[in-house]
């Protein structure tokens, strides 16, 4: 299942629904009308003071911090004609396996914006948009310390938070997420192993709406969400190793056979 080390606790699992709450779209302060009735000056002052008090409270709150290390190995039936290194070169394909059933936009050559499905935190539906950078590295150049230099190729993932919605008065600066991942084939004699290693750092300030939840309970909730996300990653890794890579090999073989026929071989 992997390892978990906490400076506090853990993470999330996340589709497409409209948020129940939208930061920046809550109560209006100013001469705007609410249901056709002008806001009285005294009410406006009271609400302004409430917002300032909420901001001050948030500024003095210590963030909860968490660390996960997730590892997963699976046997890999590699083919010389369609190696796993070749599979990793198809980044569009790989990202669709890692993040299935999500809306994706490629922002540049290396980066994708991923809109994750909703995750339920107590009575809130929370929506995350992630930025995911993919980089292939080979021959030991600039490998992270935990990857042996004899590995021929790795795919690095760098995941950060882009946007968080669904919590009134909460914005992305209150929630910091950093995930560093590596995927590669480790060949040991005639056997190959798919290796997945993910280091996850998370910190967040508990929003005023959830300030009534004790810190130890919030840590337990976060750890539970983290374990759920890790289980999802494990399922996707298995899909990567068993299903989609096998499909990739068959496609390569079919292309090679067709090419041979065209050449009259």
NUMAR-244349 format. One record per residue (C-alpha): residue number from 0; chain; x, y, z; residue in three letters. Coordinates in Angstrom, 2 decimals. Example, Ala and Ser with C-alpha at 12.3 -4.5 7.8 and 13.67 -1.06 7.14 Angstrom:
2
+-----+-------+---------+---------+---------+------+
!  nr ! kette !       x !       y !       z ! rest !
+-----+-------+---------+---------+---------+------+
!   0 !     A !   12.30 !   -4.50 !    7.80 !  ALA !
!   1 !     A !   13.67 !   -1.06 !    7.14 !  SER !
+-----+-------+---------+---------+---------+------+
//
This chain:
265
+-----+-------+---------+---------+---------+------+
!  nr ! kette !       x !       y !       z ! rest !
+-----+-------+---------+---------+---------+------+
!   0 !     A !    0.00 !    0.00 !    0.00 !  UNK !
!   1 !     A !    2.93 !    2.29 !    0.53 !  UNK !
!   2 !     A !    4.29 !    4.25 !    3.44 !  UNK !
!   3 !     A !    2.88 !    7.16 !    5.39 !  UNK !
!   4 !     A !    4.80 !    9.59 !    7.52 !  UNK !
!   5 !     A !    2.99 !   12.57 !    8.97 !  UNK !
!   6 !     A !    3.89 !   15.91 !   10.37 !  UNK !
!   7 !     A !    0.16 !   15.98 !   10.91 !  UNK !
!   8 !     A !   -1.84 !   13.58 !    8.63 !  UNK !
!   9 !     A !   -2.96 !   13.55 !    4.83 !  UNK !
!  10 !     A !   -4.90 !   14.19 !    1.38 !  UNK !
!  11 !     A !   -7.91 !   13.71 !   -1.03 !  UNK !
!  12 !     A !   -9.78 !   11.94 !   -3.84 !  UNK !
!  13 !     A !  -11.55 !   14.11 !   -6.39 !  UNK !
!  14 !     A !  -15.32 !   14.97 !  -11.53 !  UNK !
!  15 !     A !  -17.40 !   17.59 !  -12.52 !  UNK !
!  16 !     A !  -20.14 !   19.18 !  -10.50 !  UNK !
!  17 !     A !  -20.87 !   22.79 !   -9.81 !  UNK !
!  18 !     A !  -19.51 !   23.96 !   -6.44 !  UNK !
!  19 !     A !  -21.84 !   24.43 !   -3.50 !  UNK !
!  20 !     A !  -19.82 !   27.44 !   -2.43 !  UNK !
!  21 !     A !  -17.68 !   29.72 !   -4.59 !  UNK !
!  22 !     A !  -14.86 !   31.83 !   -3.10 !  UNK !
!  23 !     A !  -15.34 !   35.43 !   -4.10 !  UNK !
!  24 !     A !  -19.00 !   34.84 !   -4.97 !  UNK !
!  25 !     A !  -20.48 !   34.87 !   -1.48 !  UNK !
!  26 !     A !  -22.09 !   37.86 !    0.21 !  UNK !
!  27 !     A !  -21.60 !   41.21 !   -1.48 !  UNK !
!  28 !     A !  -20.40 !   44.23 !    0.48 !  UNK !
!  29 !     A !  -21.25 !   47.62 !   -0.90 !  UNK !
!  30 !     A !  -24.31 !   49.37 !   -2.34 !  UNK !
!  31 !     A !  -25.40 !   46.21 !   -4.24 !  UNK !
!  32 !     A !  -28.92 !   44.91 !   -3.82 !  UNK !
!  33 !     A !  -29.72 !   41.62 !   -2.12 !  UNK !
!  34 !     A !  -32.97 !   40.17 !   -3.49 !  UNK !
!  35 !     A !  -33.90 !   43.63 !   -4.67 !  UNK !
!  36 !     A !  -33.45 !   45.28 !   -1.25 !  UNK !
!  37 !     A !  -30.59 !   47.74 !   -0.61 !  UNK !
!  38 !     A !  -28.17 !   46.76 !    2.15 !  UNK !
!  39 !     A !  -28.38 !   49.14 !    5.09 !  UNK !
!  40 !     A !  -25.21 !   50.97 !    6.07 !  UNK !
!  41 !     A !  -25.16 !   49.40 !    9.56 !  UNK !
!  42 !     A !  -25.55 !   45.89 !    8.11 !  UNK !
!  43 !     A !  -22.75 !   46.58 !    5.64 !  UNK !
!  44 !     A !  -20.39 !   47.72 !    8.41 !  UNK !
!  45 !     A !  -21.24 !   44.64 !   10.49 !  UNK !
!  46 !     A !  -20.54 !   42.30 !    7.57 !  UNK !
!  47 !     A !  -17.27 !   44.08 !    6.69 !  UNK !
!  48 !     A !  -16.10 !   43.71 !   10.28 !  UNK !
!  49 !     A !  -17.02 !   39.99 !   10.23 !  UNK !
!  50 !     A !  -14.94 !   39.42 !    7.10 !  UNK !
!  51 !     A !  -11.95 !   41.30 !    8.52 !  UNK !
!  52 !     A !  -12.21 !   39.28 !   11.75 !  UNK !
!  53 !     A !  -12.29 !   36.04 !    9.71 !  UNK !
!  54 !     A !   -9.18 !   37.10 !    7.76 !  UNK !
!  55 !     A !   -7.30 !   38.00 !   10.95 !  UNK !
!  56 !     A !   -8.23 !   34.66 !   12.54 !  UNK !
!  57 !     A !   -7.02 !   32.81 !    9.44 !  UNK !
!  58 !     A !   -3.74 !   34.73 !    9.38 !  UNK !
!  59 !     A !   -2.92 !   33.67 !   12.95 !  UNK !
!  60 !     A !   -3.83 !   30.02 !   12.44 !  UNK !
!  61 !     A !   -0.99 !   27.57 !   12.09 !  UNK !
!  62 !     A !   -1.35 !   25.39 !    8.98 !  UNK !
!  63 !     A !   -1.66 !   21.64 !    9.34 !  UNK !
!  64 !     A !    1.17 !   19.88 !    7.51 !  UNK !
!  65 !     A !    1.41 !   16.33 !    6.15 !  UNK !
!  66 !     A !    3.84 !   14.11 !    4.28 !  UNK !
!  67 !     A !    3.17 !   10.89 !    2.35 !  UNK !
!  68 !     A !    5.56 !    8.53 !    0.60 !  UNK !
!  69 !     A !    3.72 !    6.18 !   -1.72 !  UNK !
!  70 !     A !    5.42 !    3.32 !   -3.55 !  UNK !
!  71 !     A !    3.97 !    0.63 !   -5.75 !  UNK !
!  72 !     A !    5.64 !   -2.17 !   -7.75 !  UNK !
!  73 !     A !    4.04 !   -4.44 !  -10.35 !  UNK !
!  74 !     A !    5.51 !   -7.14 !  -12.62 !  UNK !
!  75 !     A !    5.95 !   -5.92 !  -16.16 !  UNK !
!  76 !     A !    5.95 !   -8.23 !  -19.17 !  UNK !
!  77 !     A !    8.14 !   -6.13 !  -21.46 !  UNK !
!  78 !     A !    8.64 !   -6.74 !  -25.18 !  UNK !
!  79 !     A !   11.87 !   -5.78 !  -27.01 !  UNK !
!  80 !     A !    9.72 !   -4.49 !  -29.88 !  UNK !
!  81 !     A !    7.64 !   -2.30 !  -27.56 !  UNK !
!  82 !     A !    9.54 !   -1.47 !  -24.39 !  UNK !
!  83 !     A !    8.08 !    0.38 !  -21.43 !  UNK !
!  84 !     A !   10.53 !    3.21 !  -22.23 !  UNK !
!  85 !     A !    8.73 !    3.64 !  -25.57 !  UNK !
!  86 !     A !    5.41 !    3.62 !  -23.76 !  UNK !
!  87 !     A !    6.53 !    6.46 !  -21.46 !  UNK !
!  88 !     A !    7.35 !    8.59 !  -24.52 !  UNK !
!  89 !     A !    3.61 !    8.80 !  -25.29 !  UNK !
!  90 !     A !    2.81 !   11.40 !  -22.62 !  UNK !
!  91 !     A !   -0.76 !   12.01 !  -23.80 !  UNK !
!  92 !     A !   -1.49 !    8.34 !  -23.31 !  UNK !
!  93 !     A !    0.19 !    8.11 !  -19.92 !  UNK !
!  94 !     A !   -1.57 !   11.16 !  -18.46 !  UNK !
!  95 !     A !   -4.94 !    9.75 !  -19.54 !  UNK !
!  96 !     A !   -4.14 !    6.59 !  -17.59 !  UNK !
!  97 !     A !   -2.90 !    8.43 !  -14.49 !  UNK !
!  98 !     A !   -5.88 !   10.83 !  -14.49 !  UNK !
!  99 !     A !   -8.80 !    8.94 !  -16.06 !  UNK !
! 100 !     A !  -12.25 !   10.51 !  -16.41 !  UNK !
! 101 !     A !  -11.05 !   14.07 !  -15.78 !  UNK !
! 102 !     A !  -11.13 !   17.23 !  -17.89 !  UNK !
! 103 !     A !   -7.63 !   18.04 !  -19.12 !  UNK !
! 104 !     A !   -6.08 !   21.01 !  -20.93 !  UNK !
! 105 !     A !   -2.50 !   21.05 !  -22.18 !  UNK !
! 106 !     A !   -1.19 !   24.51 !  -21.29 !  UNK !
! 107 !     A !    2.24 !   24.04 !  -22.88 !  UNK !
! 108 !     A !    4.57 !   21.28 !  -24.09 !  UNK !
! 109 !     A !    5.26 !   19.95 !  -20.59 !  UNK !
! 110 !     A !    2.27 !   21.08 !  -18.50 !  UNK !
! 111 !     A !   -1.37 !   20.01 !  -18.15 !  UNK !
! 112 !     A !   -4.24 !   21.50 !  -16.17 !  UNK !
! 113 !     A !   -6.36 !   18.76 !  -14.60 !  UNK !
! 114 !     A !   -9.84 !   19.37 !  -13.16 !  UNK !
! 115 !     A !  -10.27 !   16.73 !  -10.49 !  UNK !
! 116 !     A !  -13.63 !   15.20 !   -9.50 !  UNK !
! 117 !     A !  -15.31 !   16.56 !   -6.36 !  UNK !
! 118 !     A !  -14.07 !   15.35 !   -3.01 !  UNK !
! 119 !     A !  -16.36 !   15.35 !    0.00 !  UNK !
! 120 !     A !  -14.98 !   16.86 !    3.21 !  UNK !
! 121 !     A !  -17.65 !   16.64 !    5.90 !  UNK !
! 122 !     A !  -20.56 !   18.69 !    4.46 !  UNK !
! 123 !     A !  -18.44 !   20.44 !    1.80 !  UNK !
! 124 !     A !  -17.85 !   19.45 !   -1.82 !  UNK !
! 125 !     A !  -14.35 !   20.60 !   -2.70 !  UNK !
! 126 !     A !  -13.06 !   21.03 !   -6.24 !  UNK !
! 127 !     A !   -9.38 !   21.12 !   -7.19 !  UNK !
! 128 !     A !   -7.61 !   22.09 !  -10.38 !  UNK !
! 129 !     A !   -4.05 !   20.77 !  -10.58 !  UNK !
! 130 !     A !   -1.07 !   21.67 !  -12.72 !  UNK !
! 131 !     A !    0.84 !   18.59 !  -13.81 !  UNK !
! 132 !     A !    4.25 !   18.73 !  -15.48 !  UNK !
! 133 !     A !    5.64 !   15.62 !  -17.21 !  UNK !
! 134 !     A !    9.30 !   15.18 !  -18.10 !  UNK !
! 135 !     A !   11.10 !   12.15 !  -19.50 !  UNK !
! 136 !     A !   14.73 !   11.71 !  -18.41 !  UNK !
! 137 !     A !   17.20 !    9.06 !  -19.51 !  UNK !
! 138 !     A !   20.63 !    7.54 !  -18.91 !  UNK !
! 139 !     A !   20.83 !    8.70 !  -15.29 !  UNK !
! 140 !     A !   20.91 !   12.42 !  -16.15 !  UNK !
! 141 !     A !   19.29 !   14.60 !  -13.43 !  UNK !
! 142 !     A !   17.61 !   11.60 !  -11.80 !  UNK !
! 143 !     A !   16.17 !   12.10 !   -8.29 !  UNK !
! 144 !     A !   18.27 !   10.51 !   -5.51 !  UNK !
! 145 !     A !   15.95 !    7.51 !   -5.00 !  UNK !
! 146 !     A !   16.24 !    6.31 !   -8.63 !  UNK !
! 147 !     A !   19.30 !    4.13 !   -9.49 !  UNK !
! 148 !     A !   21.37 !    5.43 !  -12.41 !  UNK !
! 149 !     A !   21.21 !    2.11 !  -14.26 !  UNK !
! 150 !     A !   17.52 !    2.80 !  -15.04 !  UNK !
! 151 !     A !   17.34 !    3.62 !  -18.75 !  UNK !
! 152 !     A !   14.41 !    6.08 !  -18.64 !  UNK !
! 153 !     A !   12.06 !    7.65 !  -16.10 !  UNK !
! 154 !     A !    8.94 !    9.78 !  -16.29 !  UNK !
! 155 !     A !    8.85 !   12.55 !  -13.68 !  UNK !
! 156 !     A !    5.60 !   14.15 !  -12.53 !  UNK !
! 157 !     A !    5.50 !   17.50 !  -10.76 !  UNK !
! 158 !     A !    2.01 !   18.28 !   -9.45 !  UNK !
! 159 !     A !    0.93 !   21.55 !   -7.79 !  UNK !
! 160 !     A !   -2.38 !   23.14 !   -6.83 !  UNK !
! 161 !     A !   -3.87 !   25.53 !   -9.37 !  UNK !
! 162 !     A !   -7.26 !   26.35 !   -7.87 !  UNK !
! 163 !     A !   -9.53 !   25.28 !   -5.03 !  UNK !
! 164 !     A !  -13.28 !   25.92 !   -5.00 !  UNK !
! 165 !     A !  -16.21 !   24.97 !   -2.85 !  UNK !
! 166 !     A !  -15.23 !   26.62 !    0.46 !  UNK !
! 167 !     A !  -16.58 !   30.11 !    1.13 !  UNK !
! 168 !     A !  -13.86 !   32.63 !    1.95 !  UNK !
! 169 !     A !  -11.09 !   30.21 !    1.00 !  UNK !
! 170 !     A !   -8.53 !   30.56 !   -1.76 !  UNK !
! 171 !     A !   -5.58 !   28.66 !   -3.21 !  UNK !
! 172 !     A !   -3.03 !   30.46 !   -1.02 !  UNK !
! 173 !     A !   -4.54 !   28.72 !    2.04 !  UNK !
! 174 !     A !   -3.89 !   25.28 !    0.55 !  UNK !
! 175 !     A !   -0.47 !   24.09 !   -0.62 !  UNK !
! 176 !     A !    0.04 !   20.79 !   -2.37 !  UNK !
! 177 !     A !    3.21 !   19.43 !   -3.94 !  UNK !
! 178 !     A !    3.54 !   15.94 !   -5.41 !  UNK !
! 179 !     A !    6.76 !   14.61 !   -6.92 !  UNK !
! 180 !     A !    6.38 !   11.33 !   -8.76 !  UNK !
! 181 !     A !    8.60 !    9.00 !  -10.75 !  UNK !
! 182 !     A !    7.50 !    6.09 !  -12.97 !  UNK !
! 183 !     A !    9.98 !    3.70 !  -14.59 !  UNK !
! 184 !     A !   10.82 !    0.11 !  -15.46 !  UNK !
! 185 !     A !   13.41 !   -1.60 !  -13.29 !  UNK !
! 186 !     A !   14.88 !   -4.54 !  -15.21 !  UNK !
! 187 !     A !   16.32 !   -7.30 !  -13.05 !  UNK !
! 188 !     A !   17.66 !  -10.12 !  -15.23 !  UNK !
! 189 !     A !   14.81 !  -11.32 !  -17.43 !  UNK !
! 190 !     A !   12.13 !   -9.75 !  -15.18 !  UNK !
! 191 !     A !   10.96 !   -6.14 !  -15.37 !  UNK !
! 192 !     A !    9.14 !   -4.29 !  -12.61 !  UNK !
! 193 !     A !    6.99 !   -1.21 !  -12.92 !  UNK !
! 194 !     A !    8.03 !    1.24 !  -10.19 !  UNK !
! 195 !     A !    5.86 !    4.10 !   -8.94 !  UNK !
! 196 !     A !    7.23 !    6.44 !   -6.27 !  UNK !
! 197 !     A !    5.26 !    9.49 !   -5.10 !  UNK !
! 198 !     A !    6.29 !   12.00 !   -2.43 !  UNK !
! 199 !     A !    3.37 !   14.14 !   -1.30 !  UNK !
! 200 !     A !    3.61 !   17.31 !    0.80 !  UNK !
! 201 !     A !    0.42 !   19.02 !    1.91 !  UNK !
! 202 !     A !   -0.30 !   21.97 !    4.17 !  UNK !
! 203 !     A !   -3.48 !   23.93 !    4.67 !  UNK !
! 204 !     A !   -5.12 !   26.40 !    7.00 !  UNK !
! 205 !     A !   -8.39 !   25.07 !    8.36 !  UNK !
! 206 !     A !  -11.14 !   27.32 !    6.92 !  UNK !
! 207 !     A !  -13.41 !   29.23 !    9.33 !  UNK !
! 208 !     A !  -16.35 !   27.01 !    8.29 !  UNK !
! 209 !     A !  -14.50 !   24.00 !    9.76 !  UNK !
! 210 !     A !  -12.87 !   25.75 !   12.71 !  UNK !
! 211 !     A !  -15.13 !   23.81 !   15.09 !  UNK !
! 212 !     A !  -13.47 !   20.51 !   14.05 !  UNK !
! 213 !     A !  -10.65 !   19.55 !   16.49 !  UNK !
! 214 !     A !   -7.19 !   19.34 !   14.92 !  UNK !
! 215 !     A !   -6.79 !   15.63 !   15.69 !  UNK !
! 216 !     A !  -10.10 !   14.89 !   13.95 !  UNK !
! 217 !     A !   -9.08 !   16.99 !   10.95 !  UNK !
! 218 !     A !   -5.79 !   15.08 !   10.77 !  UNK !
! 219 !     A !   -7.65 !   11.76 !   10.80 !  UNK !
! 220 !     A !   -9.99 !   12.94 !    8.04 !  UNK !
! 221 !     A !   -7.08 !   14.15 !    5.94 !  UNK !
! 222 !     A !   -5.14 !   10.91 !    6.47 !  UNK !
! 223 !     A !   -8.20 !    8.91 !    5.40 !  UNK !
! 224 !     A !   -8.55 !   10.99 !    2.24 !  UNK !
! 225 !     A !   -4.84 !   10.52 !    1.58 !  UNK !
! 226 !     A !   -5.11 !    6.76 !    1.87 !  UNK !
! 227 !     A !   -8.06 !    6.82 !   -0.53 !  UNK !
! 228 !     A !   -6.03 !    8.77 !   -3.06 !  UNK !
! 229 !     A !   -3.13 !    6.34 !   -2.68 !  UNK !
! 230 !     A !   -5.46 !    3.40 !   -3.32 !  UNK !
! 231 !     A !   -6.66 !    5.14 !   -6.49 !  UNK !
! 232 !     A !   -3.06 !    5.66 !   -7.62 !  UNK !
! 233 !     A !   -2.39 !    1.96 !   -7.01 !  UNK !
! 234 !     A !   -5.37 !    1.02 !   -9.19 !  UNK !
! 235 !     A !   -4.17 !    3.35 !  -11.94 !  UNK !
! 236 !     A !   -0.64 !    1.93 !  -11.72 !  UNK !
! 237 !     A !   -2.05 !   -1.56 !  -12.14 !  UNK !
! 238 !     A !   -4.01 !   -0.33 !  -15.16 !  UNK !
! 239 !     A !   -0.81 !    1.21 !  -16.51 !  UNK !
! 240 !     A !    1.14 !   -2.02 !  -16.07 !  UNK !
! 241 !     A !   -1.37 !   -4.69 !  -16.99 !  UNK !
! 242 !     A !   -4.04 !   -3.24 !  -19.25 !  UNK !
! 243 !     A !   -2.84 !   -0.20 !  -21.18 !  UNK !
! 244 !     A !    0.77 !   -1.27 !  -21.67 !  UNK !
! 245 !     A !   -0.43 !   -4.66 !  -22.96 !  UNK !
! 246 !     A !   -2.70 !   -2.78 !  -25.37 !  UNK !
! 247 !     A !    0.26 !   -0.61 !  -26.41 !  UNK !
! 248 !     A !    2.36 !   -3.71 !  -27.20 !  UNK !
! 249 !     A !   -0.40 !   -5.19 !  -29.37 !  UNK !
! 250 !     A !   -0.76 !   -1.91 !  -31.27 !  UNK !
! 251 !     A !    3.00 !   -1.80 !  -31.89 !  UNK !
! 252 !     A !    3.03 !   -5.42 !  -33.08 !  UNK !
! 253 !     A !    0.09 !   -4.79 !  -35.43 !  UNK !
! 254 !     A !    1.82 !   -1.71 !  -36.88 !  UNK !
! 255 !     A !    5.04 !   -3.69 !  -37.42 !  UNK !
! 256 !     A !    3.15 !   -6.54 !  -39.17 !  UNK !
! 257 !     A !    1.28 !   -4.09 !  -41.43 !  UNK !
! 258 !     A !    4.51 !   -2.32 !  -42.33 !  UNK !
! 259 !     A !    6.11 !   -5.64 !  -43.22 !  UNK !
! 260 !     A !    3.18 !   -6.53 !  -45.47 !  UNK !
! 261 !     A !    3.41 !   -3.18 !  -47.27 !  UNK !
! 262 !     A !    7.09 !   -3.84 !  -47.91 !  UNK !
! 263 !     A !    6.19 !   -7.24 !  -49.31 !  UNK !
! 264 !     A !    7.93 !   -9.12 !  -46.52 !  UNK !
+-----+-------+---------+---------+---------+------+
//
